[in-house]
Amino acid sequence: MIFARSRIVTVAMVAAVVFGASLCARVTSASPATPAKFRWLVPAPAPSGWKHRSLPSGGAILAYPPSLAPVRGDSGSVSVEKKDSSGRVLVYLNATPKEGNESLKNWPDFRMQHNRGEDKTVHEDARAVGLSFLGAKGSCVIDDYITRYHANHYREIACFVQGRTTASVVVAAALESEWTRAAAILERAVSAYRSA
């Protein structure tokens, strides 16, 4: 009888621990600090062999794999990309200094309003505010859209990153048809992004 009671107590304790662990897992997955669609964002230096481009202002550093090549972009920004044989952009990374009234708090709405001004097909897939970056905090949006020119379907990660002294935006995008192959590289580039 004592053995049976002790076994019942043990089973009850194990059940309580399992229930508590599953409850903690649910609370963690629902945490607003790291929503599920941004769990890949783990701030860390770029992998060995990756290249780096600094904003002309020195306010941020964009890391990218050797499979992407630098291209000319807007003044003050840096961009790298990979094109197919027809010249269509398959994968794209860009860093730009803060240019308007974007902020950590308003970034998701700011970005979506900006995108909708250029393309009505834009669709928001995920958003998060207060994410950790290397020595910085950021807010991000994941969205997809169809370009007016050639109707190319792209998916992008766009983040506003506030460092100690400067703020900037990093955009990581790929054709929807390339996303499965490119997502890990783009996510890694965003995770390695540094803002001063």
Stockholm file with secondary structure:
# STOCKHOLM 1.0

chainA/1-196         MIFARSRIVTVAMVAAVVFGASLCARVTSASPATPAKFRWLVPAPAPSGWKHRSLPSGGAILAYPPSLAPVRGDSGSVSVEKKDSSGRVLVYLNATPKEGNESLKNWPDFRMQHNRGEDKTVHEDARAVGLSFLGAKGSCVIDDYITRYHANHYREIACFVQGRTTASVVVAAALESEWTRAAAILERAVSAYRSA
#=GR chainA/1-196 SS CHHHHHHHHHHHHHHHHHHHHHHHHHHHHTCTTSCGGGTTCCCCCCCTTCEEEECTTSSEEEEECTTSEEECCSTTCEEEEEECTTSCEEEEEEEEECCSSCCTTTHHHHHHHHHHHHCTTCEEEEEEEEEEEBTEEEEEEEEEEECSSTTCEEEEEEEEEECSSCEEEEEEEEEGGGHHHHHHHHHHHHHTCEEC
#=GC SS_cons         CHHHHHHHHHHHHHHHHHHHHHHHHHHHHTCTTSCGGGTTCCCCCCCTTCEEEECTTSSEEEEECTTSEEECCSTTCEEEEEECTTSCEEEEEEEEECCSSCCTTTHHHHHHHHHHHHCTTCEEEEEEEEEEEBTEEEEEEEEEEECSSTTCEEEEEEEEEECSSCEEEEEEEEEGGGHHHHHHHHHHHHHTCEEC
//
